[in-house]
Amino acid sequence: MNQYYLYILASRRYGTLYTGVTSDIVKRVYEHKEKILEGFSKEYDVIRLVYYEIHNDVTEAIIREKRIKRWHRDWKISLIEKDNPDWIDLYPLIT
């Protein structure tokens, strides 16, 4: 069964946030960290994995991503701090 990941990256604690979806979270976060991908995360140095969810259905993951992108910033911060109050980079935990 395939797994899909909704993830949130941050530039720093309470910094710039980026929300995305991927089927390979280790590879995707690595690409952000190494600035391989052009765009928002490279421009704003958004490379710290601070939150992720696992979904078994790609459509479900994309719907969740779109919802979270429309959220107020305070709601996103609450979501992150519920499981990661210190905003630690979770990337070492998933590799």
Number of C-alpha atoms within 10 A of each C-alpha: 4 9 15 20 21 23 21 25 27 22 17 17 14 11 13 16 24 18 17 19 23 18 17 12 22 13 12 16 19 16 16 21 19 10 16 12 14 10 10 13 22 16 10 14 18 21 25 22 26 26 24 18 13 16 18 13 13 18 11 12 23 18 13 16 18 13 10 18 16 10 10 9 14 10 12 18 19 12 16 18 14 11 12 15 13 11 19 14 16 15 17 9 6 8 9
